[in-house]
Amino acid sequence: MKTMAWAGLAAAAMMLSGCIRESRIALPSDLAVTSETLELTGMGLGRRGDFLLAGTEGRFTRGADQLSFHNAFLVRNSGAGSFSYAGLEGACRYRENAINVGPVSVDARPFAYRCFFGKDGAPVGELVIEEETGTVGSMLSKRGRRGFLLFDGVRYEVTSIHRDQNGSLAAATPLGYRFEADGRAVGAVDLNGTNKTLFAPRDRRAREAVFAGGLALSVLWDPAVINP
């Protein structure tokens, strides 16, 4: 069994991602017009630190580890992260297992990410994201993700975004995520580069939900990016 810390790899991968892609994620036209574009700074690198969003400071922590068994026949990725921001708190964890036979890698336990949110010390919701399996995209190595955000009694569907606004070919790994309510996009988070971008709705209740989901996804050291 072999244990490996990912801090250096994560930093390098995120810096490389920031150098390669500068454009924004592709957004529905109505969302691009109705949402407010907010830059999230300070959460690009490092295991802990401060960040700034909409003029308010927050704190974050995160980490990632990889366990390799039997000469990498079985590889287990896991990680955790947390944030605190304007009375809002999030605690997150992920895990996935892969079996490697020569050059072929098979998901024994697909990626799953879960966060619990609190506000002023009381539970307020959760985020659950899982990797798509059994689709044409997944068979072609596209790491699509779907899930939900439950916040303050309202459920939002969450879907990974793989295209940028320039119309380039879809990336295998997520460039960002879209939040939908009643079949309509209400917000998004762009994870492209070291600084992140939130496309936040102006409605107070939905805005806070997108802040929670966007921060949870921004703090993630994604194994699809660190170890594609």
C-alpha positions in Angstrom: 0.0 0.0 0.0 1.3 3.5 -0.9 0.1 6.8 0.4 0.7 10.1 -1.5 -0.2 13.7 -0.6 -1.5 15.7 -3.6 -0.8 19.3 -2.5 2.0 19.9 -5.1 0.2 18.0 -7.8 -3.0 19.9 -7.2 -1.3 23.3 -7.3 0.5 22.4 -10.5 -2.7 21.1 -12.2 -4.6 24.2 -11.2 -1.9 26.5 -12.4 -1.7 24.6 -15.7 -5.4 24.8 -16.1 -5.4 28.5 -15.5 -2.7 29.0 -18.2 -4.4 26.9 -20.8 -7.9 28.2 -20.6 -8.8 31.9 -20.2 -12.4 32.0 -21.7 -15.6 31.7 -19.7 -17.8 28.6 -19.6 -20.7 28.5 -22.0 -23.9 29.8 -20.4 -27.6 29.9 -21.4 -28.2 33.3 -23.0 -30.9 34.3 -20.4 -28.6 33.4 -17.5 -25.7 35.5 -18.9 -28.1 38.5 -19.0 -30.0 38.1 -15.7 -27.2 37.0 -13.3 -24.5 39.0 -11.7 -20.9 38.1 -12.5 -18.8 37.9 -9.3 -15.1 37.0 -9.2 -13.9 34.6 -6.4 -10.3 35.3 -5.6 -7.9 33.7 -3.2 -9.1 30.1 -3.5 -6.9 29.1 -6.4 -4.0 27.4 -4.6 -3.0 26.1 -1.2 -4.6 23.9 1.5 -6.0 26.8 3.5 -6.4 30.5 3.4 -8.6 33.5 2.9 -10.8 34.3 -0.1 -12.8 37.3 -1.3 -16.3 37.2 -2.9 -18.6 40.1 -3.5 -16.6 42.3 -1.2 -16.7 39.9 1.8 -13.9 37.8 3.1 -14.1 34.1 3.9 -11.9 31.2 5.0 -11.3 27.8 3.5 -9.4 24.5 4.0 -9.0 21.5 1.7 -6.9 18.4 1.1 -6.6 15.4 -1.1 -4.9 12.0 -0.8 -4.4 8.9 -2.9 -3.9 5.3 -1.7 -2.5 2.8 -4.1 -2.8 -0.9 -3.5 -1.1 -3.9 -5.1 1.1 -2.0 -7.5 -1.7 0.5 -8.4 -4.2 -2.3 -9.3 -6.6 -0.5 -6.9 -6.3 3.3 -6.5 -8.5 5.1 -4.0 -8.8 8.9 -4.2 -10.3 10.9 -1.3 -10.4 14.5 -0.1 -12.1 17.0 2.0 -12.7 20.7 2.2 -14.5 23.4 4.2 -15.4 27.1 4.0 -16.9 29.8 6.1 -18.4 33.0 4.6 -20.8 35.6 6.0 -22.4 33.2 8.5 -22.5 30.4 6.0 -20.4 27.2 6.5 -19.7 24.2 4.4 -18.1 20.8 5.1 -17.4 18.6 2.1 -15.9 15.1 1.3 -15.4 13.0 -1.8 -14.2 9.5 -2.6 -13.7 7.4 -5.7 -12.0 4.0 -6.5 -10.4 2.9 -9.7 -9.1 -0.5 -10.9 -6.2 -0.5 -13.3 -5.3 -3.4 -15.6 -2.4 -2.4 -17.8 -3.5 0.8 -19.7 -7.2 0.3 -18.9 -8.8 2.0 -15.9 -12.3 1.1 -14.7 -14.3 2.9 -12.0 -14.9 0.5 -9.2 -16.6 3.3 -7.2 -17.4 6.4 -9.3 -16.6 9.9 -7.9 -19.1 11.1 -5.4 -18.9 14.5 -3.6 -21.1 15.6 -0.7 -21.3 18.8 1.3 -23.3 19.8 4.3 -24.2 23.5 4.9 -24.9 25.5 8.0 -26.0 29.1 8.6 -25.4 30.8 11.9 -24.9 27.4 13.5 -28.0 25.7 12.1 -28.2 23.1 9.3 -29.5 24.6 6.1 -28.9 22.1 3.3 -26.5 19.9 1.3 -24.9 19.3 -2.1 -24.6 15.9 -3.7 -22.6 15.4 -6.9 -21.9 12.1 -8.6 -20.1 11.0 -11.8 -22.3 9.9 -14.7 -22.0 6.2 -15.6 -23.4 4.2 -18.4 -23.7 7.1 -20.9 -22.0 7.5 -24.3 -20.0 10.4 -22.9 -18.7 8.4 -19.9 -17.7 5.5 -22.3 -15.6 8.1 -24.2 -13.9 9.3 -21.0 -16.1 12.4 -20.5 -16.3 12.9 -16.7 -19.8 14.3 -16.6 -21.3 15.1 -13.2 -24.9 15.5 -12.0 -26.5 16.0 -8.7 -28.6 18.4 -6.6 -28.3 21.3 -4.2 -30.9 21.4 -1.4 -30.8 24.8 0.3 -33.3 26.4 2.6 -36.0 24.0 1.5 -35.5 24.5 -2.2 -34.0 21.9 -4.5 -31.7 22.9 -7.4 -30.4 20.5 -10.1 -26.7 20.7 -10.7 -25.0 19.7 -14.0 -21.4 19.9 -15.0 -20.4 22.2 -17.9 -17.8 21.0 -20.4 -17.8 23.7 -23.1 -16.5 27.3 -23.1 -18.1 30.3 -24.7 -15.8 30.1 -27.7 -17.5 26.9 -28.9 -14.4 24.7 -28.5 -14.6 21.0 -28.3 -16.1 19.7 -25.0 -13.5 19.1 -22.3 -13.4 15.7 -20.7 -13.3 17.3 -17.2 -15.8 19.8 -15.8 -15.0 23.5 -16.5 -17.9 24.6 -14.2 -21.4 23.7 -13.1 -24.9 25.0 -13.7 -27.7 25.3 -11.1 -31.3 24.9 -12.2 -34.7 25.3 -10.5 -37.9 24.2 -12.2 -36.0 23.5 -15.4 -34.6 27.0 -15.6 -30.9 28.0 -15.1 -30.6 30.3 -12.1 -26.8 30.4 -11.6 -23.5 28.9 -12.4 -19.9 28.6 -11.2 -16.9 28.8 -13.6 -13.9 26.9 -12.2 -11.6 27.9 -15.0 -8.2 29.0 -13.8 -6.9 30.0 -10.3 -9.7 32.6 -9.8 -13.2 31.3 -10.0 -16.4 33.1 -11.2 -19.9 32.9 -9.8 -22.9 33.9 -12.0 -25.3 34.7 -9.1 -29.1 35.3 -9.3 -30.4 38.6 -7.9 -33.1 36.9 -5.9 -31.8 36.8 -2.3 -32.8 33.2 -1.5 -31.5 31.7 -4.8 -28.4 33.9 -4.6 -27.4 32.5 -1.2 -27.9 28.9 -2.5 -25.7 29.5 -5.5 -23.1 31.0 -3.2 -23.1 27.9 -1.0 -23.0 25.5 -4.0 -20.4 27.6 -5.9 -18.1 27.8 -2.9 -18.4 24.1 -2.2 -17.4 23.3 -5.8 -14.6 25.9 -5.8 -12.9 24.4 -2.7 -12.8 20.9 -4.3 -9.4 19.6 -5.4 -11.0 17.5 -8.2 -9.2 14.2 -8.8 -10.4 14.4 -12.5 -8.2 17.5 -12.8 -5.3 16.5 -10.5 -5.1 12.9 -11.8 -7.1 12.8 -15.1 
